[in-house]
Amino acid sequence: MLASPIVLYSPIMSEVTRDGRIERAARALRRWGLGGVAAALLADGGPLAFFGAQALYFAAPVLGVLGTGEGVTDLAALLEDPAAAGALAAELGRDPAHGERGPMHKS
């Protein structure tokens, strides 16, 4: 018997997938040396994340030739969703070595 689409695409499954995409995007931004800049730009929210997503979609074909197109479109999809962009900013604010909030977000 085949699984129904309701089970395969439940909100729990999509949230787990989103969290994994956020963690991968945060690792990639840190690896590229853009973690701090991205966290600062995303922390305020607003339309900047949406415009950044559009710029990434525009650049994806060129970046695809360089071998990074799929990761760029995943990042763009995250930036289009305000909740995901906020979660990405929070993830970038965490210290990756200790799993806690970084110095930028300490009270």
Secondary structure, DSSP 4 states (H G I P E B T S, - for coil): -PPPHHHHT-HHHHHHHHHHHHHHHHHHHHHTT-HHHHHHHHHT-TTHHHHHHHHHHHHHHHHHHTT-HHHHHHHHHHHHSHHHHHHHHHHHHEETTTTEE-GGG--
